[in-house]
């Protein structure tokens, strides 16, 4: 059994790798000025035409968000990241939760139920893994930074 006060690092590192994979996929599509994600559902020409932002610029912004997400994940388990005030890090994790959960949730729903986006069952499994890793990373950070009052 794992001690609940013990901080596990591997979920944060695994999530950082997934975020960097996301960033690399978005960068690949940014170079081609396309919407979507390698291995994901195709984006129709009509959706691309109605996109409010230049596809390349939007993909570069998404790529940057993946790199930022990887940095936050690593910061939750490194000494340098632990110097960030706990309240600020918890706020950052709270802001990340709907973004990560929303993206993974869409992959899960469409992968298993089918809502019309085009994700397959294995994308749904990846969505479940991402949510699990994020929750464990946040739980581990909270446990590792919990203040113990003596007396």
Buried (B, 14 or more C-beta within 10 A) or exposed (E): EEEEEEBBBEBBBBBBEBBBBBBEBBBBBBEEEBBBBEEBBEBEEEEEEEEEEEBBEBBBEBBBBBBBBBEBBBBBBEEEBBEBEBEEBBEBBEEBBEEBBEBBBBBBBBBBEEEEEBBBEEBBBBBBBBBBBBBBBBBBBBBBBEEEEEE
